[in-house]
Amino acid sequence: MASSPADPNHLLLAYEGSDVVYVWDLVKQRVAFQTSRILNQTHPASTVQSLAWHASGKRFAVGFASGSVAVCRSDKHQLAVYPTLVSSTTSSTRGIQRLHWLTTHASSPGALVCSVGSHVIVWFPPRDAQKGPKEALTELSSSSCFPWQTCVLPSHNHANVMDMAVASTVVPASGSSAAPFTAIVLAGNPLDGIKPSRTTWVVTAHADSRIKMWESHPPVDGASRGQMGLLHVLRVKPVLQDPISHVWFGPSRRLLVVGTSTGEVGFFTFDSDMGFSFVFSLHVHSGAITLLAVPKSDYPDDGRLDVAVADAFGVVCIVHVASQTYKLVIFDLALDTDDDDETGGAVESLIMDRSLLFVGRGDGHVQVYDVATAALVLTCRGATPGDGNGDHVTKMLLMDQGGRERGPVEVLSAAAAAADVVVVDTVTQALVDDLLGKFPSPPPTTNTHKHVTVCVEAGPLGIFLVDDVTDRAVLRQAAGIVPGSTLVRVNGVDVRRLNKADVVAVVSSLSGVAKTVSYALAPDHTSTDAHAHPYIVCAVGRSIKVFAVPTAPLSHESQPKPDNSVVQVDVEADVGLRAPVVSMAISAIPVEGR
């Protein structure tokens, strides 16, 4: 696909395995132009591999697997095809992989830049005093032979070009009809151009019940390949008798977790000098260990660590490493299945949060369990009746509203989600009501899109308020809170009707105890509130499903226990794909103005 630089309503489309190119009008919802008839009548069919618009939005170029290039003017239905253009300049048979039309402005012919095999090829108009830019463009879409000149640039070490990007804006050189440009080319071994700043540990498990730890050293320069060195070898056979089926290693925690084919799980610690040391093992499962999930290493290190374990039969347990105990989360698939909600089936994926465990099931549903109690608190219903076995939740990611990968979350209980009322502290409520006199404050409602809540230990809050504002408590400076935010709740009690002096009096009265404080973010920052509703992004068969999770602000000190009822949420968005999803990643791309 390629969007027209002149008309955002025109979208250039080509499909896999096809030689047809369409110009789709988004407003009129119809095909404005297509190349199939002209191309098939003129030259043998060849699949499209790359597309590029000219800056004017009137012309576009097409790169084919055969090495041919077509230049089309869609407004006049002109098309010129130059067969085997690439094969005449290089020996590659891979065709045109990437194609860019580099121009300085809409009336400039610019240059066509493409990657093919181990070469970058540049086509540009010749310097001809008799012909101007308009004539050079006209010839390109109407000539019987290719009228431009060719420059072939080999890649480093003659490695195959995997991707290429060129500058989107260029400035013409003074006194010259050509324009300089910059191209970034990724070719060959990625380590040649992307060098790790430090060594990396790699842990591998082997069929002979050995665990090997390797250390990867970055390449010294662009010509080297880097090295892998063996650091330690752990033989798990003395303590784990059966073959290894799954392994997880956390470098920051120096913890190794090994699962076997018979359901036993072993825990080992790692020391750079002593190597691996056995800690303990549990034999809770009867099937082969297939999944292990551990919270991210960026949580505060308070000595608590839980590991989620799933086996081939769909049994899931949570192991508390410090106490060497466990709790069963899913232990009877027959009992776990609810006929009304149709939730059950094998466990296909796991995500471990500090307080929550996300379980992707074989029927397209996602179940969320509280880690402390092993209770089911949320069900995301994503299955479509009759979809069949292709709807396994094979991958899951947590994402915030800004499109970034999400950190810790906490699900609201069903009662809180239904009532949408914040639980308030009675002592704080009495203090506020005493200041308000006969007009007590009503119970506030949650608005997680605009508020952020923090937990504060006994003592001062460590904030500075704006001196000129006296009708409310506005932050001038606070660690981790946006300046200009307003203090709106203390221990769940709404203090927005109090002036600044009264808010300070309430906080001072509670200085001897721990408390929660909520701030309404400044208007420019409400859209990126860290405690807005997160999303679960799931790969389900040939689709990506997104669920919005009802949440409350997360407190690492004390977690409210979910009640016995379960929150039910449906799919927020569903994107169908042409093939099953095998991998996912979240990448936040900056967009102008957002």
C-alpha positions in Angstrom: 0.0 0.0 0.0 1.0 3.6 -0.6 -0.9 6.7 0.3 -0.9 9.5 -2.3 1.2 12.5 -1.1 -1.2 14.9 -2.9 -4.6 13.4 -2.2 -5.0 11.4 1.0 -8.2 9.9 -0.4 -6.2 8.0 -3.0 -4.6 4.7 -1.8 -2.4 2.6 -4.0 -3.0 -1.1 -3.5 -1.4 -4.4 -4.8 -2.1 -7.9 -3.5 0.2 -10.8 -2.9 0.8 -13.0 -5.9 -1.0 -10.5 -8.2 0.2 -8.2 -11.0 -2.8 -5.9 -10.6 -2.3 -2.4 -9.1 -5.4 -0.4 -8.0 -5.9 3.3 -7.1 -8.7 3.2 -4.5 -10.8 6.2 -3.7 -11.5 6.2 0.0 -14.3 8.8 -0.2 -16.2 7.3 -3.1 -15.4 3.7 -2.0 -14.5 2.6 -5.5 -11.5 1.9 -7.8 -10.4 5.1 -9.5 -7.8 3.3 -11.7 -6.3 -0.1 -12.2 -3.4 -1.4 -14.4 -4.5 -5.0 -14.9 -5.9 -4.8 -18.5 -3.1 -2.7 -19.9 -0.3 -4.6 -18.2 -1.6 -8.1 -19.1 -2.1 -7.1 -22.7 1.4 -5.6 -23.1 3.7 -7.9 -21.1 3.7 -11.3 -19.3 2.3 -11.2 -15.8 4.7 -10.7 -12.9 3.8 -10.2 -9.3 4.0 -6.7 -7.7 6.6 -6.3 -5.0 6.8 -2.6 -4.4 5.0 0.7 -5.0 6.0 4.3 -4.9 4.1 7.6 -5.6 5.5 10.7 -7.2 5.1 13.9 -5.1 2.5 15.2 -7.6 0.2 12.3 -6.8 -0.4 11.9 -10.6 2.2 9.3 -11.3 3.4 6.1 -9.5 6.0 3.5 -10.1 5.6 -0.3 -9.7 8.4 -2.8 -9.0 7.9 -6.4 -10.1 9.4 -9.7 -9.1 10.7 -10.2 -12.7 12.8 -7.0 -12.4 10.5 -5.0 -14.5 9.5 -1.5 -13.6 6.2 0.2 -14.7 5.5 4.0 -14.5 1.9 5.0 -14.7 0.1 8.3 -14.9 -3.3 7.6 -13.4 -5.1 10.8 -14.4 -4.4 10.2 -18.1 -4.3 6.4 -18.0 -0.8 6.3 -19.4 1.4 3.3 -18.6 5.0 2.5 -19.6 6.5 -0.9 -18.7 10.2 -1.5 -18.9 10.8 -5.3 -18.7 13.8 -6.9 -17.0 15.2 -3.5 -16.1 17.0 -4.8 -13.0 18.4 -8.0 -14.6 20.2 -5.9 -17.2 22.2 -4.1 -14.4 22.6 -6.8 -11.8 22.8 -10.6 -11.7 20.1 -10.9 -9.1 16.9 -12.8 -9.8 15.0 -11.6 -6.6 13.3 -8.7 -8.4 12.7 -5.3 -6.9 12.3 -5.5 -3.1 12.0 -1.8 -2.1 11.1 1.2 -4.3 11.1 4.9 -3.5 10.4 7.9 -5.7 12.6 10.7 -4.3 11.5 14.2 -5.4 12.2 17.8 -4.3 8.8 19.0 -5.2 5.7 18.1 -7.3 7.2 19.4 -10.6 10.6 17.8 -10.2 11.2 14.4 -11.9 13.4 13.4 -8.9 15.0 9.9 -8.9 13.8 6.3 -8.5 15.7 4.4 -5.8 15.2 0.7 -5.4 16.9 -2.3 -3.7 17.4 -5.6 -5.4 19.6 -8.4 -4.2 22.9 -6.9 -2.8 22.5 -3.6 -4.7 20.9 -0.3 -4.4 19.9 1.1 -7.9 19.3 4.8 -8.6 17.5 5.9 -11.8 17.7 9.6 -12.6 17.0 11.8 -15.7 20.0 12.8 -17.8 21.2 16.3 -18.0 19.8 17.6 -21.3 19.7 21.3 -22.1 16.9 20.7 -24.6 14.6 19.0 -22.1 13.2 20.3 -18.8 11.7 18.5 -15.7 8.3 18.3 -17.3 9.7 16.6 -20.4 11.7 14.1 -18.3 8.5 13.1 -16.4 6.4 12.8 -19.6 9.0 10.5 -21.2 9.1 8.3 -18.2 5.4 7.3 -18.5 5.2 7.2 -22.2 8.5 6.1 -23.7 9.0 2.7 -25.4 12.6 2.4 -23.8 13.8 3.5 -20.5 14.9 7.1 -20.9 16.7 7.6 -17.6 20.3 6.9 -16.5 21.3 4.2 -14.0 23.6 4.1 -11.1 24.3 0.8 -9.3 25.6 0.9 -5.7 26.7 -2.4 -4.1 26.0 -3.0 -0.4 28.7 -3.6 2.2 30.3 -7.0 1.7 27.9 -7.6 -1.1 25.3 -8.7 1.4 21.6 -8.9 0.4 19.7 -5.7 1.2 16.9 -6.4 3.7 15.4 -2.9 4.0 16.0 0.6 3.0 14.8 4.1 3.9 15.5 7.4 2.1 15.1 11.0 3.3 11.5 12.2 2.8 12.6 15.8 2.2 15.6 16.9 0.1 17.0 20.2 -1.1 18.3 20.7 -4.6 22.0 21.4 -5.0 22.8 24.9 -6.1 23.3 25.1 -9.8 22.5 21.5 -10.4 19.5 19.6 -11.7 20.3 16.7 -9.4 19.3 16.6 -5.7 21.5 15.0 -3.0 19.8 12.4 -0.8 20.5 10.1 2.1 19.7 6.4 2.2 19.9 4.1 5.2 20.4 0.5 4.1 20.2 -2.6 6.3 22.0 -5.5 4.7 23.6 -8.8 5.6 24.2 -9.7 9.3 22.1 -7.2 11.5 25.0 -7.2 14.0 27.1 -5.5 11.4 25.1 -2.3 11.7 23.3 -2.7 15.0 25.9 -3.2 17.8 24.8 -4.1 21.3 26.3 -1.7 23.9 27.0 -4.6 26.2 27.3 -8.4 26.3 24.1 -10.4 26.4 23.4 -13.7 28.2 21.6 -16.5 26.3 20.3 -19.6 28.0 19.6 -22.8 26.0 18.0 -26.1 27.1 19.1 -29.4 25.5 17.7 -32.9 25.1 20.4 -34.4 27.3 19.0 -32.5 30.4 21.7 -29.8 30.2 21.3 -26.0 30.5 23.9 -23.9 28.9 24.5 -20.2 29.4 26.2 -18.3 26.7 27.6 -14.8 26.5 27.3 -12.9 23.3 30.0 -10.3 22.6 29.2 -7.4 20.2 31.3 -7.0 17.1 34.3 -4.7 17.3 33.5 -3.0 14.0 31.2 -3.2 11.0 33.4 -5.9 9.4 33.3 -8.4 12.4 30.5 -10.8 13.3 30.5 -10.8 17.1 31.2 -13.9 19.2 29.3 -16.4 21.4 31.2 -17.8 24.4 30.0 -20.6 26.7 30.0 -19.5 30.3 28.3 -22.3 32.4 26.8 -25.7 32.0 24.1 -27.0 34.4 23.2 -30.7 34.5 19.7 -30.9 35.9 19.6 -34.7 35.9 20.5 -35.2 39.6 17.4 -33.2 40.8 15.1 -33.3 37.7 15.0 -36.8 36.3 12.9 -36.2 33.2 13.6 -34.3 29.9 13.3 -30.5 29.9 10.2 -29.2 28.2 10.4 -25.4 29.1 12.9 -23.0 30.6 12.9 -19.4 31.8 15.8 -17.2 33.0 15.7 -13.8 34.5 19.1 -12.0 34.4 18.1 -9.2 36.8 16.8 -11.7 39.4 19.4 -14.4 38.7 16.7 -17.0 38.7 16.4 -20.0 36.4 13.1 -22.0 36.2 13.1 -25.4 34.5 10.0 -27.4 33.6 10.1 -31.1 32.7 8.0 -33.4 30.5 6.4 -35.0 33.6 5.2 -31.7 35.2 8.0 -31.1 37.7 9.4 -27.5 38.1 12.8 -26.8 39.4 14.2 -23.4 40.6 17.9 -22.5 40.4 19.8 -19.3 41.4 22.8 -18.0 39.4 26.1 -16.5 40.6 28.7 -15.3 38.2 31.5 -17.1 40.1 29.7 -20.2 41.4 27.3 -20.8 38.5 23.9 -22.4 39.1 22.7 -23.6 42.5 19.5 -25.7 43.1 16.9 -24.1 45.4 13.8 -26.3 45.4 11.4 -28.2 43.1 7.7 -28.8 43.0 5.8 -31.6 41.3 2.3 -30.2 41.1 1.5 -31.0 37.4 1.1 -34.3 35.7 1.6 -33.1 32.1 4.6 -31.5 30.4 5.3 -27.9 31.4 4.5 -25.8 28.4 4.4 -22.2 29.7 6.1 -20.1 32.4 5.2 -16.5 33.2 7.0 -14.1 35.5 6.3 -10.4 36.2 8.6 -7.9 34.5 11.8 -7.1 36.2 11.0 -3.4 36.5 8.7 -3.9 39.5 10.0 -2.8 42.9 12.2 -5.5 44.5 10.3 -6.3 47.7 11.3 -9.9 48.0 8.0 -11.2 46.5 8.1 -13.2 43.3 5.4 -15.3 41.8 5.8 -17.7 38.9 2.8 -18.9 36.8 3.2 -22.4 35.5 0.9 -24.2 32.9 1.1 -27.7 31.6 -0.1 -29.5 28.4 -3.4 -30.5 30.1 -4.3 -26.9 30.8 -3.6 -27.0 34.6 -2.2 -23.7 35.9 -0.7 -22.9 39.3 1.1 -19.9 40.9 4.3 -20.7 42.7 5.3 -18.3 45.5 9.1 -18.5 45.3 9.9 -17.1 48.8 7.7 -19.5 50.6 8.2 -22.4 48.1 4.4 -22.9 48.1 1.8 -22.9 45.3 -1.8 -22.2 44.6 -3.8 -23.9 41.9 -5.5 -21.5 39.5 -7.0 -23.9 36.9 -7.0 -27.5 38.0 -10.1 -29.1 36.5 -11.0 -28.2 32.9 -14.4 -29.9 33.2 -15.3 -27.8 36.2 -13.6 -24.7 34.8 -15.9 -24.6 31.8 -19.0 -22.5 32.2 -21.8 -23.4 29.8 -23.2 -19.9 29.9 -20.0 -18.1 29.1 -18.3 -21.0 27.1 -14.9 -20.3 28.8 -12.5 -23.1 29.0 -10.2 -25.2 26.9 -6.4 -25.6 26.8 -4.1 -22.8 28.1 -2.3 -21.3 25.1 -0.6 -18.2 26.5 0.2 -16.5 29.9 1.1 -13.0 31.0 2.1 -12.5 34.6 1.5 -9.1 36.2 2.5 -8.2 39.7 -1.1 -8.7 40.9 -2.8 -10.4 38.0 -2.4 -13.4 35.8 -3.8 -13.3 32.2 -4.6 -16.7 30.8 -5.3 -17.1 27.0 -7.6 -20.1 26.5 -8.1 -22.5 23.6 -11.6 -21.2 22.9 -10.6 -17.6 22.2 -11.3 -16.2 25.7 -9.0 -14.5 28.1 -9.4 -15.1 31.9 -7.8 -12.8 34.5 -7.0 -14.2 37.9 -5.9 -12.4 41.1 -2.4 -13.6 42.0 -2.8 -13.4 45.8 -6.1 -15.3 46.0 -6.0 -17.3 42.7 -9.6 -16.1 42.2 -11.1 -15.4 38.7 -11.8 -11.7 38.5 -12.3 -11.0 34.8 -13.4 -12.8 31.6 -12.7 -11.4 28.2 -15.1 -13.1 25.8 -13.5 -13.2 22.4 -14.7 -16.4 20.8 -17.2 -16.4 17.9 -19.5 -19.4 17.8 -18.6 -21.9 15.1 -15.1 -20.5 14.6 -13.5 -23.9 15.5 -10.1 -24.8 16.7 -8.4 -21.8 15.0 -9.4 -19.4 17.8 -6.7 -20.2 20.3 -5.3 -17.2 22.1 -1.7 -17.8 21.1 -0.2 -14.4 22.0 -1.1 -11.7 24.4 0.2 -8.2 25.1 -0.8 -5.4 27.5 -1.1 -1.9 25.9 -2.1 1.5 27.3 -4.2 4.0 25.5 -1.2 5.8 24.1 -0.2 2.6 22.2 2.7 1.8 24.5 3.3 -1.6 26.2 1.5 -1.5 29.5 3.0 -2.0 33.0 1.2 -3.2 36.1 -2.6 -3.1 36.2 -5.4 -4.0 38.6 -8.9 -5.0 37.7 -11.8 -3.4 39.4 -14.1 -5.8 41.2 -17.5 -6.5 39.6 -19.3 -4.5 42.3 -17.0 -1.5 41.9 -17.3 -1.7 38.1 -21.1 -1.7 38.3 -21.5 1.0 40.9 -18.5 3.1 39.6 -18.1 4.5 43.1 -14.8 5.1 44.9 -14.4 3.4 48.3 -13.7 6.2 50.9 -12.1 6.3 54.3 -14.5 7.2 57.0 -12.0 9.2 59.1 -11.0 11.3 56.2 -14.6 11.8 55.2 -15.4 13.1 58.7 -12.6 15.6 58.5 -13.8 16.9 55.1 -17.5 17.0 56.2 -16.5 19.0 59.3 -14.8 21.6 57.2 -17.8 21.8 54.8 -20.3 22.1 57.6 -23.8 21.3 56.7 -23.0 20.6 53.1 -21.2 17.3 53.2 -19.4 16.2 50.0 -21.2 13.5 47.9 -19.4 10.2 47.1 -17.2 10.9 44.0 -17.3 8.8 40.9 -14.2 7.4 39.2 -12.7 9.0 36.2 -9.5 7.1 35.4 -8.9 8.9 32.2 -8.1 12.2 34.0 -6.9 11.1 37.5 -3.7 9.5 38.8 -3.6 8.0 42.3 -0.4 7.5 44.4 0.2 5.8 47.7 2.1 7.9 50.3 3.8 6.6 53.4 3.3 8.4 56.8 4.8 11.9 56.8 4.6 14.9 54.5 3.5 14.5 50.9 6.6 16.2 49.5 4.7 18.5 47.2 4.7 22.3 46.6 1.5 24.1 45.8 1.0 27.2 43.5 0.9 30.3 45.8 -1.4 32.4 43.6 -4.2 29.8 43.5 -6.2 29.7 46.8 -9.5 28.1 45.8 -7.9 24.7 45.2 -4.7 22.8 45.7 -2.7 23.1 42.4 0.7 21.5 42.2 3.7 23.6 41.5 6.2 20.8 41.9 6.0 17.1 42.8 8.0 14.1 42.0 6.4 12.1 39.2 3.3 14.3 39.0 2.7 16.8 36.1 2.9 20.5 37.3 -0.5 22.1 37.2 -2.3 19.0 38.3 -4.9 19.5 41.1 -5.2 17.4 44.3 -8.8 16.1 44.2 -9.0 13.2 46.6 -7.5 12.0 49.8 -8.1 8.4 50.8 -11.0 8.3 48.2 -12.7 11.4 49.7 -13.4 14.2 47.2 -11.8 17.4 48.4 -12.5 19.5 45.3 -15.0 21.7 47.3 -12.3 22.7 49.8 -10.0 25.6 49.3 -6.2 25.2 49.4 -5.9 26.0 53.1 -8.5 23.3 54.0 -6.9 20.7 51.8 -3.6 21.4 53.6 -5.4 21.0 56.9 -6.8 17.6 56.0 -3.5 16.3 54.7 -1.7 17.6 57.9 -4.2 15.8 60.1 -3.4 12.5 58.3 0.4 13.0 58.3 0.9 10.2 60.8 -0.7 7.5 58.6 -0.2 6.1 55.1 -2.7 7.4 52.6 -3.7 7.5 48.9 -3.8 10.8 47.1 -5.5 11.4 43.7 -4.6 14.2 41.3 -6.5 15.5 38.3 -3.8 15.8 35.6 -3.2 19.1 33.8 -5.4 19.4 30.6 -2.5 18.8 28.3 -1.6 15.5 30.0 -5.0 13.9 30.6 -4.8 11.9 27.4 -1.6 10.1 28.5 -2.7 9.3 32.0 -0.7 6.2 33.2 -3.8 4.8 34.9 -6.2 5.0 32.0 -7.9 1.8 31.0 -5.3 -0.7 29.6 -6.0 -3.0 26.7 -5.3 -6.7 26.2 -4.1 -7.3 22.7 -4.6 -10.9 21.7 -3.7 -13.0 18.7 -6.6 -15.3 18.1 -6.3 -17.4 15.0 -6.3 -15.1 12.0 -7.4 -12.0 13.9 -6.2 -9.5 16.5 -8.7 -8.9 19.2 -8.5 -6.0 21.7 -10.2 -5.9 25.1 -10.5 -2.8 27.3 -9.9 -3.8 30.9 -11.8 -1.9 33.7 -9.1 -0.9 36.2 -8.4 0.9 39.4 -5.1 2.6 40.2 -2.5 0.1 41.3 -1.1 0.2 44.8 2.0 -1.9 45.5 1.5 -1.8 49.2 -2.0 -3.2 49.6 -4.1 -4.9 47.0 -7.9 -4.9 47.4 -9.2 -8.4 47.2 -11.6 -9.1 44.4 -15.1 -10.3 45.3 -16.6 -13.5 44.2 -18.4 -12.1 41.2 -16.6 -11.9 37.8 -16.4 -8.9 35.5 -17.4 -9.7 31.9 -16.0 -7.7 29.0 -16.5 -8.1 25.2 -14.2 -7.4 22.3 -13.4 -3.7 21.9 -11.9 -4.1 18.4 -11.3 -7.0 16.0 -9.0 -7.0 13.0 -9.1 -9.9 10.6 -5.9 -11.0 8.9 -5.2 -13.4 6.0 -3.0 -15.8 7.9 -2.6 -16.9 11.6 -0.6 -14.6 13.8 2.7 -16.2 15.0 4.3 -13.2 16.8 3.4 -9.7 18.1 5.2 -6.7 19.4 4.1 -3.2 20.4 6.1 -0.2 19.0 5.1 3.4 19.9 5.7 5.5 16.8 5.7 9.3 17.3 3.0 11.1 15.3 3.1 14.9 14.7 0.8 16.7 17.1 0.2 13.6 19.3 
